[in-house]
Structure formats: C-alpha cells, structure tokens
Amino acid sequence: MDNRPIGVFDSGLGGLTAVKELMNQLPGESIVYFGDTGRVPYGTRSNQTVIKYVLQDIRFLLNFDIKFIIIACGTASSIALEAVQDKFEVPIIGVVNSTAEQAVRTTVNKKIGIIGTQGTINSGAYERKIKELDSEVKTFSKPCPLFVPLVENGYLDNKVVRLVAEEYLEPLIAEQVDTLILGCTHYPLLKKVISDIMGEHVRLIDPGVETARYVKELFKSNHMLADSRSKSTYRYFVSDSIDNFSRLGSLFLQKQINDAVEKIDIEKY
C-alpha cells in the first residue's frame, strides 16, 4: 500500500478529464493537480519551451511527496516525456501509449484519425506508436488549434464550436476513419460535438479514460494502491486566476472545487 498522492498536470483545464477518470476508477487515491493556466496552450510553443515548462511542473508537484506523475497533456507527453523521465526518481508517464494501444485494438477498417494541438501533431508521437503496434494501420492527422482556447473559455457546445469542429473534422470523415484519437486532454470536453459530427459509427478514444485504466492496472500489479481505509484528498493549483478554472472545473468534475484551488508562481520552479 502507498497512500502518497498521484501528481497530475496539464497546460490548463484539460487534464481534469484524466483526474475525473482517476476519481472514478481509483476512488481511494489522493490527487494533486496543477493546471498551467498562465501559459496555456502548450501546443503552440517550441519543443524547448515545452520541455522547460514540463520540468517546472514536475518540480512543483514533487513538493507533495508524489508517488507517481501523469503528464495529462498530449503536447507535453508527445514532446517532453522522454526528455524528462530519467531526470527524476518518481515514475512518470504520458497519455500517448495507452491511448494508441486502445485505438489499435478498436479499429476495424485500420483507419485511425488523430486530432491534437499543432505540437502534438508535429511530433508524430501517436503515428509512431500506432505503426509500432500495427504496421498495417493507416493514420490521418489533423491539428485543431482552436479547440483548447474554446474549452478554456467555456465554449463546449454552441454554433461557433460546431462550425470550427466541422471544418477540422471534414478531412477525417472523407478518409472514412472508424476510430478517432482525441489527442489532447481538453478535447473530451468537446466529445458530444465531435461525436455528432463524426457519426455514431466512429469510436472516440479518450486519453483520460485509457490513462486511468493503465494506472489502475499498474498500481494493482506493483502494490501501489492507497489503503482503502484512508480518506482521499484532492488539491488543485493553477498559475493564473483561479476563478475560471474553479467554475469550469467544478462543472466538469460535478463537484465544487472552489475552496481547493490555489494560485502559485510556477516560475520559481
């Protein structure tokens, strides 16, 4: 048993999709979440800058005696994971591998679509992992840079979101993909819109769901689960104003988090 908390971080609000799934699948675990709201999005940054941000995010989380860290950000997972994993003793995972594995298991026609930030798509991380798993699978990638700012500003389902989504997704519909990777943890917040446009025959692969499932099995196998008798705690930190994060985070998690959100100066780390 290990009652130390799990550390989770993202460029902003999106990583809460992973937190929600961790709460559902591992209700006994405590979580410390950091959303880098002052520097969102990561998807438009250079690789060097993303790695710098990720190192700072990890160093901040290590203040809480973390037992495990999840990079709940598609861009950071794609660009920085390999660069930072060996720099710390705590185990660190991203969201790419488990998500790609589920996509390969899911596809029938061997056509997988991938949507993500410009940084994630440019990295080619999902494509490489999928080819490694099944060389016969064809991948079709599309950057969707406006999705993150729309989500961060609370636009989850309206005419603007649907118009943007229709334009982004049209090429993937034309390629007849039967599986679509939501390659950014912000994107599941737009799942209804994306599903409506893609059609019910297209399976959406949520990185938060797949990552939580992977962590659950890993903890069970390595005796890392928290004692079921202990009370789980959740703390949230941001690098900018807490107001928007608290409001949208409470809405998405379906629980009030206002009193649990604190602002920190990430540049100190």
Phi, psi and omega in degrees: 000146180215107185273003177294153184283162170270136174261133180227135175218157181207171178289346180189237185279332191302326182297346176295340175296324176287320179299317180301317180289324176297319177299319181289316187270335180228067187296342180275353184273140172272149185225137169245121184246136172237124174250117185278062187296338179283345183232013178291142000267158174279338189295343180259000184272162175289160178302318181299319180291318179299316179298319177300313180298316182297318177300318178295317181299316181294315180300324176296312183296330181294348175295345187253021179052053183289142177263344187196141181236134176246121172276094185271053182214122182299316180297310182295322177297317183289321188264320194251343188306308183296330182285338185247342186304320185275358182271351184226152180282332181289140177296138181229130175232162173249198183250358189285308190298309183294327179291315178297320180298317179293322179298318180294322177293332188274319188297141177256315182271003178062036173234111184245128174267148179228123173243145182188185175288169179301320180297316180296313181295317180297328183292331182070016186297315180295316181299316181297315181296319180295316179296325178296323182281323182204105185291345181275346182286134174262136180245146180226115188251147181213117175288142181231068190297336182279345183298317183296308178298328176297313180296315183298337179258011173084011179269095186253336180196091174209184184299321181297312180300316182293321178296316179296314182296320179300318180293316180295319190272345183305315179297328180286325174297318180297329179277356177061041175295145177252358181219136182229120176277123174275084193283026175210135185290352171286329192294329176301339175291344177252018188302319182298313180297313182298317180295319179301319184284318182286329182101153186292345180281350180262123180274130178265131181255115185265116182297330178296316179297312185290324179292317178298319179298318179296315181297320179301312180293322179297315180296319179298316184289333186248017177054043181255001181294147175288154176298125183297343180275346181277152181271127179284147179232151180229127178233144184231135179230146178225164180254006176218196184308139181276345191298304183295320179297316181297317183294308182288324179296318178296321180295314184288317182282349181059038174203143182290129179238005185310311184286348184260001183260132178230150176262137179228163177263097185291338181293344178288347185254000000 
